[in-house]
Each structure stands twice: as C-alpha cells, then as structure tokens.
Amino acid sequence: MDSYKVYIGLEVHVELSTQSKFFCGCKTKFGATPNTQVCPVCLGFPGVLPVINKKALEYTIACALALNSKINENSRFARKNYYYPDLPKNFQISQYEEPIATGGWIDIEINGQTKKIGIERVHLEEDAGKLIHGEGEDAEWSFVDCNRAGIPLMEIVSCPEINSPDEAYEYLTILRRILRYLGVSDCNMEEGSLRCDANISLGKAEMGTKTEIKNMNSFKELREGLKVEIQRQANLLKKGEKIIQETRFWDAKKKKTFSMRGKEEAHDYRYFPEPDLLPLYIDDNWTERIKANLPELPQHRFDRFIHEYKLPSYDAGVLTESREIADYFERCVRLFPKPKMVSNWIMGDFMRLIKQEGEVKIKIHPAEVADLLKEVEKGTLSTTLAKEVMEIMFKSGKGVTQIMEEKQLQQITDKKSLEKAAKQVIEENQKAVGDWQKGKSQAIKFLVGQLMKKTKGRANPQLANELIEKKLKELFGASS
C-alpha cells in the first residue's frame, strides 16, 4: 500500500433549490406523491420544447464564482444518450465540451496544512427520475417516480488531486458548506439533493486504471467506501492482477464494493449538441451582477470572526458552520457587544435546542438573547436559571422579563433571607456539618447545594457559599 499513490476525483451532483424544474414549470418539492409533479416536457413527450430556468443558471454561475472557476462566455447544452427505466426521454440534457465554468479550486485543511484541490469543471444538467423497489407482495416489482426528472442538477467535478479518504471527506465538507452559504441547495444527502460519485486509481509514477464508486449516501460512507476500494485495488496490484475499469456499487451493510457494469467513456453516450436549445451567452455584466450579490463565504467569515471578535478558532469554526448561525451571532453581538460571552451561550444550550428541532430554526429574537445575557451579567439571573429561561423562551416565544415574572426566577441576593435559609440548611444536615468540621472540604459544596435546592436555584451562588461558610465558622467558633 505504501508503494502506491492514491488518486481520487469526486463528481458531486447538487440538486438546485429552484421552485420549478430546469426546462418546465413543474414543482420540485421533495416527498410529493409519485408522478404528481410531471408534465409532457419532463416526461419527454414527442414535440415538446424545453425552456431554460434562468435561476438555475444564476445559481450555477454563483457557485462557480465561489469556487474560483472561470465563467465561459459561451456554453452549450448537449444530449447524453443512455437508457434507464427512470429516464423518460432515453437521453439527458447535459453539457459536454462547452460547460458553464472550468477551472477553480477549493482549499482544504489536512493535519494543520492547507492543500489546494483543483476543480475541473462546473456544469448543468437535468436529473433523472427515481426507482422505488417494491416490498412484500410487490417485492418482484420496481416502480418509476418521475417527480425528480428534470430538476436542475449542478455537477462539480474535481481534479484527481485528492490523495486519501480523509481529504475527500474534508473536500466534500467544505464544498457543502459553501453551497449552503450560497443558498443554492439544502445539500441533504438523505433526500438525494447532494450525491457524490468517486473515481479512484492507484499508481506509482502515474495514475493507474480507475474505478468509479456509487451509492455513498453520507459523508461517513464516502470515507468508508473509499478506504475499502483503495485496499481492494492495492491487494489486486500486489498479486500482479489488473484493475478493471468499471463502475462499482458500495454496500454499506457488507462494507464491500461490488461490480455493477463496465465504466462508460464519453463516446458511449453519443453526445451531440441539444437541437432544441440555443447556445448560452453569459456576458461580463451578468457575471458581475451575480458576483456583487455573493454572500461572505465561510472561510473568510471564519478568519474575520477570529480577528474582529477575538474568538478562539474552535468557536469561529462552530459559529461559521452555518450561515444562519453566523448571521444570528453577529446580530446578537451588535446588541450585546461581548463576543465571547455570546459565543458561549450560542454554542451551549442554544445549539442543543436547535438540534432537538432537527433543523436550523431560530425561535428567539437576538434582542431577547441580549436581554438574557444582561440579566446574567447584572447577577439577576444565575447561569442555571438563565438556561431555564432560554429553554422557555425557545419553546414559548415569550420574552425574558415576562418569563422571570411568571416563574419568579429572579436570583435571590437578599442577604437576610439567605442567612435564614442557610441556618435551616445547617440545622437539617448535621452529618455534613460534622464532616466539614473533620476537614472534608466536599461537605461545604453539599451544604451550598442544599441551599440552592431550598431556594429552587434562585440563590446567588457566590453569596450562598459565603453565608454557609460564615454560619459554620460562627457555629464552631461559638462552641469553642
């Protein structure tokens, strides 16, 4: 294995988040009843004519610009001819010799080092339909759902410059983050809006024969599938056997790749220019307008959070993972200008509450977060009570002041009432008092905990500790 160099190229297919399909007005909503989002155009009926979705073009141009690619002034669609049961036309409108964009790169971070992975091309095509395999009485049947047929599909092809499964994982992670920041796709692999095929070859002085792996439905499976295929090829080469150029299927349960078919070459698809679509002309003015509206990209934002807000790299990484969270953080900081304190709260219980929802759905206005942190800073709310308030805010939508009044959650800082409670705690917990007298330091923590329990967590922790210690010293000082 050590004597071979690994070459990996990824073909990433991204379903674009347009409201309608690429060449017709059919909806693109995921999960609709099979074959209810179709029309004569996406079903390939004779005599129909496609009309290009402008938004799909603009999304692709925006993505190419974010990947440092060159936007080609002239590009053309082509017919890619092949038969699949879920491809109604028996050809796919795609791009071949004249894609929308070529070149570019993505920077990845591996073992503390930055590595540049080249982009070969970015092009547009239409998606195929989907086969639904029957179960039970229908186990021998497969059913065709054409709802997905015709959805705009952007393909991003990397150069074979990825040299390990970990690099492939990092590349795909960064690419997905960029796509989500741009808002061009939700990149949900479970729903098929982001799919990835990998080409792998091993060689010494140069690349060897490549195989393609399909059916890797998560980032974890991508890394696992690549490891297995690399090892399979290495074992064959050590035995002096040849690698067959083919497409292989990743079986996640068996942790193996299996041969599907011989790997097609471009000539197998009999590409020719799509006769029903004119060539595309993308002028500089159009490109510049799209470029001017690009959001701040995640890597730039990560660097800025470190320098502008003086955050640790870990905090910056968590906060910039999602554009929505990064935006929210900055809105909170404008209202409560203590970035590290805001970061701690967002990365803690706030993120936990969002994860419980299963999606980034922020229910608390930044002004309420600012009000909450002001109460913590003033000492009106303890950290424990503030967490309780935040959870109620998240679930009910109520404001900080309203919750504190309704639940009577203000922190108790009144010394007289706490002294009375401290005295009761000491009287009720003589064993812990005896332990403290014997020098067991943990006993005082227990007594403070009992005081917090008696006040339902509302006692000021620092004051509670001081009063318990004071009462103990008074008690034993008096007895001596």
C-alpha atoms as one frame of an Amber mdcrd trajectory, in Angstrom:
protein
   0.000   0.000   0.000   2.837   2.391   0.875   4.353   1.981  -2.591   1.214
   3.211  -4.339  -0.089   6.745  -4.513  -3.857   7.208  -4.285  -5.656   9.435
  -6.792  -9.282  10.368  -6.085 -11.566  12.581  -8.132 -15.060  13.420  -6.892
 -18.120  14.095  -9.041 -20.591  15.958  -6.848 -24.180  16.261  -8.078 -26.220
  19.038  -6.470 -29.968  19.467  -6.878 -30.568  23.212  -7.041 -33.244  24.768
  -4.824 -35.310  26.296  -7.601 -39.091  26.477  -7.333 -39.559  24.827 -10.727
 -37.710  22.292 -12.869 -34.945  23.057 -15.344 -36.940  23.068 -18.581 -40.582
  23.266 -17.476 -42.798  24.793 -14.785 -43.318  21.648 -12.670 -42.726  21.924
  -8.920 -39.632  20.452  -7.259 -40.990  19.760  -3.751 -39.460  16.672  -2.160
 -41.763  13.923  -0.890 -44.780  14.656  -3.108 -46.996  11.750  -4.210 -45.194
   9.890  -7.053 -45.766  11.260 -10.550 -47.781  14.298  -9.437 -45.088  16.866
 -10.377 -44.749  15.982 -14.050 -45.795  17.321 -17.441 -45.233  16.452 -21.139
 -41.873  18.314 -21.125 -40.201  16.477 -18.210 -41.818  13.198 -19.324 -40.265
  13.577 -22.771 -43.420  13.528 -24.871 -42.895  13.977 -28.646 -42.976  17.540
 -29.948 -42.378  19.347 -26.633 -39.722  22.052 -26.297 -37.581  22.827 -23.218
 -37.221  26.380 -21.843 -34.169  27.115 -19.629 -34.722  28.081 -15.971 -32.781
  31.345 -15.522 -32.497  30.935 -11.746 -30.725  27.571 -12.202 -28.162  29.286
 -14.446 -27.587  32.069 -11.917 -27.159  29.597  -9.056 -24.553  27.703 -11.086
 -22.669  30.870 -12.016 -22.678  31.950  -8.350 -21.306  28.582  -7.267 -18.605
  28.630  -9.949 -17.514  32.112  -8.853 -17.320  30.945  -5.217 -15.093  28.065
  -6.380 -12.725  30.439  -8.197 -13.760  28.999 -11.578 -13.702  30.764 -14.944
 -17.159  31.530 -16.311 -17.179  30.684 -20.006 -18.753  33.365 -22.131 -20.132
  30.731 -24.487 -21.506  27.363 -23.413 -23.835  24.813 -24.932 -26.137  22.003
 -23.854 -25.786  18.514 -25.276 -27.784  15.303 -25.401 -26.274  12.477 -23.392
 -27.854   9.310 -24.743 -28.444   6.331 -22.483 -31.336   4.196 -21.287 -32.520
   3.949 -17.711 -36.057   2.929 -16.717 -36.432   6.243 -14.832 -35.152   8.417
 -17.711 -38.316   9.074 -19.745 -36.639  10.614 -22.823 -33.873   7.985 -23.031
 -31.445  10.900 -23.114 -30.382  13.525 -20.622 -29.906  17.206 -21.429 -26.444
  17.896 -20.029 -23.227  19.670 -21.017 -20.115  18.130 -22.521 -17.473  20.077
 -24.436 -18.729  23.554 -23.513 -19.637  23.710 -19.783 -20.670  26.854 -17.940
 -17.404  27.052 -15.988 -13.957  25.477 -15.937 -11.008  25.531 -13.532 -11.052
  26.751  -9.948 -10.126  25.216  -6.614 -11.096  24.539  -3.009  -8.654  24.907
  -0.112  -8.844  22.116   2.457  -7.115  21.797   5.823  -5.306  18.498   6.479
  -3.048  17.967   9.527  -2.703  21.706  10.002  -1.642  22.234   6.375  -3.645
  23.931   3.617  -3.969  21.975   0.384  -5.473  23.224  -2.877  -7.800  20.782
  -4.710  -8.404  21.737  -8.319 -11.841  21.928  -9.934 -12.047  20.573 -13.476
 -15.497  21.862 -14.457 -18.902  23.026 -13.237 -21.836  22.249 -15.481 -25.618
  21.957 -15.514 -27.866  19.066 -16.464 -31.305  17.677 -15.668 -31.865  14.996
 -13.055 -33.338  11.585 -13.814 -36.368  10.075 -12.069 -36.266   7.545  -9.262
 -36.950   3.811  -8.985 -38.954   2.630  -5.968 -38.407  -1.055  -5.304 -41.465
  -2.917  -4.049 -41.800  -4.758  -0.747 -43.990  -7.596   0.476 -46.386  -8.681
  -2.277 -44.715  -6.205  -4.653 -41.182  -7.408  -3.937 -40.689  -8.546  -7.550
 -41.645  -5.152  -8.944 -39.974  -1.769  -9.245 -41.982   1.402  -9.744 -40.944
   4.572 -11.550 -41.443   8.002  -9.941 -40.708  10.838 -12.386 -41.189  13.695
  -9.919 -37.417  14.191  -9.801 -36.952  14.010 -13.582 -35.987  17.421 -14.899
 -34.903  19.015 -11.608 -31.817  21.187 -12.281 -28.683  19.303 -11.306 -25.323
  21.042 -10.995 -22.258  18.824 -11.329 -18.920  19.829  -9.804 -16.028  17.671
 -10.975 -12.760  17.817  -9.060  -9.337  17.088 -10.469  -7.859  13.741  -9.298
  -5.775  15.586  -6.705  -7.372  14.112  -3.584  -4.949  11.584  -2.104  -6.809
   9.997   0.817 -10.330   9.291   2.124  -9.805  11.940   4.823  -9.009  14.548
   2.166 -12.131  13.532   0.240 -14.223  13.905   3.407 -12.771  17.358   4.101
 -13.240  18.467   0.474 -16.914  17.450   0.475 -17.499  19.060   3.892 -16.115
  22.405   2.737 -17.929  22.231  -0.606 -21.262  21.569   1.112 -20.680  24.489
   3.490 -20.044  26.826   0.544 -23.175  25.621  -1.273 -25.307  26.172   1.811
 -23.874  29.658   2.362 -24.800  30.497  -1.229 -28.324  29.182  -0.642 -28.311
  27.237  -3.925 -29.187  23.870  -2.333 -30.056  22.347   1.035 -27.444  19.628
   0.267 -29.493  16.980   2.074 -27.881  13.640   1.185 -30.773  11.674   2.702
 -33.184  13.317   0.264 -30.752  12.984  -2.640 -30.179  16.703  -3.146 -26.430
  16.074  -2.825 -24.904  12.910  -4.297 -21.288  12.002  -4.781 -19.533   9.513
  -7.052 -15.832   8.851  -6.616 -13.180   7.827  -9.146 -10.242   6.002  -7.582
  -6.971   4.799  -9.029  -3.650   3.689  -7.572  -0.305   4.188  -9.208   3.399
   4.647  -8.605   4.817   7.116 -11.109   1.383   7.977 -12.551  -2.323   7.212
 -12.223  -3.442   3.660 -12.860  -6.741   2.278 -14.138  -9.651   3.924 -12.336
 -12.883   2.574 -10.922 -15.978   4.576 -10.013 -17.928   4.015  -6.788 -21.622
   4.870  -6.471 -24.212   4.734  -3.672 -22.280   6.523  -0.942 -25.165   8.225
   0.857 -23.359  10.025   3.669 -20.004  11.611   4.372 -19.172   8.729   6.671
 -19.993   6.154   3.954 -17.922   8.127   1.435 -14.843   7.828   3.640 -15.524
   4.181   4.457 -16.216   3.217   0.838 -13.013   4.861  -0.376 -10.919   3.048
   2.251 -12.356  -0.313   1.215 -11.917   0.280  -2.520  -8.352   1.530  -2.099
  -7.471  -1.572  -0.141  -9.165  -3.816  -2.726  -7.135  -2.290  -5.560  -3.913
  -2.445  -3.549  -4.451  -6.158  -2.848  -5.015  -6.887  -6.546  -1.910  -4.955
  -7.596   0.243  -6.782  -5.041  -0.888 -10.075  -6.583   0.073  -8.823 -10.040
  -3.564  -8.688 -11.172  -5.041  -5.914 -13.321  -7.613  -3.353 -12.225 -10.701
  -3.399 -14.446 -12.161  -0.029 -15.395 -15.701  -0.325 -14.102 -18.458   1.222
 -12.026 -18.824  -0.369  -8.599 -21.617  -0.287  -6.011 -20.898   0.411  -2.334
 -22.788  -1.908   0.023 -22.841  -0.122   3.382 -24.035  -3.208   5.282 -21.447
  -5.618   3.910 -18.738  -2.925   3.818 -17.722  -4.003   0.305 -17.827  -2.687
  -3.238 -19.426  -4.829  -5.961 -19.137  -4.596  -9.739 -22.161  -3.005 -11.439
 -21.079  -2.527 -15.054 -18.192  -1.577 -17.267 -17.210   2.082 -16.893 -18.586
   4.127 -19.781 -16.457   6.515 -21.792 -17.743   9.747 -23.320 -18.218   8.166
 -26.754 -20.580   5.579 -25.262 -23.106   8.340 -24.634 -23.042   9.614 -28.250
 -23.066  13.269 -27.189 -24.303  15.803 -29.725 -25.488  19.441 -29.361 -29.029
  19.737 -27.993 -31.043  20.842 -31.070 -33.908  22.392 -29.068 -31.771  24.845
 -27.075 -29.748  27.780 -28.364 -26.126  28.193 -27.187 -25.756  30.203 -23.972
 -24.060  33.594 -23.955 -23.019  34.787 -20.473 -21.699  38.344 -20.697 -19.441
  40.053 -18.156 -22.217  42.352 -16.908 -24.391  39.395 -15.906 -21.460  37.691
 -14.184 -20.506  40.871 -12.306 -24.076  41.392 -11.071 -24.115  37.868  -9.648
 -20.633  38.322  -8.159 -21.694  41.552  -6.429 -24.517  39.696  -4.653 -22.416
  36.794  -3.351 -22.509  36.458   0.457 -19.377  36.437   2.579 -18.034  32.915
   2.178 -17.393  30.639   5.187 -13.568  30.685   5.163 -13.424  34.478   5.020
 -16.015  34.697   7.782 -14.095  32.210   9.915 -10.922  34.331   9.627 -12.857
  37.537  10.346 -14.516  36.120  13.478 -11.074  35.290  14.869  -9.563  38.715
  14.132 -12.565  41.001  14.623 -14.190  39.303  17.611 -11.020  37.736  19.104
 -12.706  34.313  19.235 -10.774  31.042  19.528 -10.609  29.092  16.259 -12.899
  26.423  17.749 -15.664  28.974  18.429 -15.228  30.537  14.992 -15.484  27.100
  13.364 -18.710  26.180  15.176 -20.351  29.554  14.564 -19.488  29.724  10.851
 -20.530  26.137  10.084 -23.975  27.534   9.254 -24.658  30.887   7.620 -27.849
  31.243   9.703 -25.979  30.752  12.990 -23.165  33.089  11.929 -25.687  35.793
  10.985 -27.511  35.293  14.280 -24.297  35.556  16.301 -23.423  38.882  14.687
 -26.920  40.281  15.299 -26.631  39.298  18.985 -23.170  40.860  19.308 -24.452
  44.155  17.904 -26.958  44.257  20.779 -24.669  42.785  23.460 -21.065  43.585
  22.465 -19.291  40.826  24.374 -18.497  38.279  21.615 -17.035  35.507  23.776
 -19.982  35.530  26.181 -22.436  35.449  23.248 -20.423  32.664  21.620 -20.502
  30.545  24.790 -24.271  30.810  25.049 -24.947  30.096  21.381 -22.593  27.083
  21.324 -24.117  25.664  24.520 -27.799  25.211  25.303 -28.867  27.312  22.325
 -27.315  24.862  19.836 -28.715  21.937  21.825 -32.239  23.332  21.494 -31.784
  23.838  17.757 -30.524  20.272  17.294 -33.625  18.989  19.063 -35.653  20.605
  16.291 -33.657  18.677  13.671 -33.015  21.808  11.586 -31.657  25.334  11.918
 -34.840  27.050  13.071 -34.144  30.001  15.358 -37.107  30.982  17.502 -35.516
  33.557  19.836 -35.008  37.126  18.646 -31.418  38.395  19.128 -32.757  41.204
  21.335 -34.067  38.588  23.791 -30.669  36.863  23.900 -29.104  40.264  24.640
 -31.645  40.891  27.428 -30.943  37.452  28.906 -27.184  37.989  28.958 -27.644
  41.421  30.537 -29.589  39.801  33.394 -26.795  37.228  33.852 -24.178  39.975
  33.843 -26.116  42.001  36.447 -26.463  38.919  38.652 -30.274  38.976  38.461
 -30.181  35.522  36.898 -27.761  32.736  37.724 -26.353  30.675  34.870 -28.639
  27.782  35.822 -31.747  29.981  35.863 -30.722  31.658  32.614 -30.576  28.263
  30.908 -34.071  27.555  32.181 -35.296  30.908  30.867 -33.705  30.283  27.467
 -35.462  26.931  27.128 -38.822  28.503  27.982 -38.114  31.321  25.506 -37.302
  28.796  22.795 -40.481  26.781  23.351 -42.952  29.577  24.107 -41.639  32.633
  22.284 -42.094  34.720  25.453 -39.635  37.431  26.464 -37.114  37.351  29.320
 -38.940  39.802  31.591 -42.290  38.032  31.188 -40.798  34.614  31.979 -38.912
  35.899  35.022 -42.094  37.467  36.417 -44.306  34.456  35.712 -41.858  31.889
  37.097 -40.391  34.143  39.805 -36.913  33.283  38.609 -35.041  36.366  39.761
 -31.867  35.456  41.615 -32.121  35.969  45.372 -29.462  38.399  46.529 -31.202
  39.493  49.727 -28.733  38.674  52.487 -31.249  38.376  55.335 -33.496  35.845
  53.621 -30.489  33.782  52.520 -28.977  33.829  56.015 -32.225  32.401  57.364
 -32.212  29.667  54.710 -28.524  28.914  55.400 -29.237  28.461  59.087 -32.033
  25.991  58.289 -29.762  24.027  55.939 -27.093  23.661  58.644 -29.674  22.545
  61.217 -31.118  19.959  58.799 -27.782  18.468  57.687 -25.767  17.762  60.837
 -23.830  14.886  59.251 -22.416  17.205  56.544 -21.659  19.780  59.255 -19.709
  17.120  61.163 -17.827  16.140  58.003 -16.858  19.774  57.429 -15.583  20.007
  60.996 -13.400  16.929  60.307 -11.800  18.752  57.362 -13.800  17.225  54.489
 -13.937  20.114  52.013 -16.624  18.467  49.845 -19.124  18.885  52.711 -19.446
  22.622  52.142 -20.300  22.023  48.490 -23.068  19.676  49.595 -24.456  22.281
  52.004 -24.361  25.012  49.352 -26.168  22.618  47.009 -28.871  22.100  49.653
 -29.252  25.866  49.971 -29.624  26.177  46.187 -32.209  23.386  46.291 -34.151
  25.086  49.094 -34.290  28.327  47.073 -35.122  26.438  43.853 -31.834  27.510
  42.296 -32.526  31.201  42.824 -29.840  31.930  45.430 -26.803  33.843  44.254
 -24.170  31.022  44.228 -21.293  33.186  45.448 -23.375  34.671  48.267 -24.725
  31.226  49.190 -21.182  29.873  49.534 -20.102  32.851  51.659 -23.087  32.573
  54.025 -22.773  28.815  54.570 -19.075  29.193  55.344 -19.797  32.125  57.640
 -22.507  30.210  59.553 -20.240  27.194  60.015 -17.421  29.311  61.381 -19.812
  31.122  63.727 -21.230  27.825  64.965 -17.910  26.216  65.799 -16.344  29.436
  66.946 -19.157  29.835  69.493 -18.900  26.238  70.717 -15.204  26.553  71.360
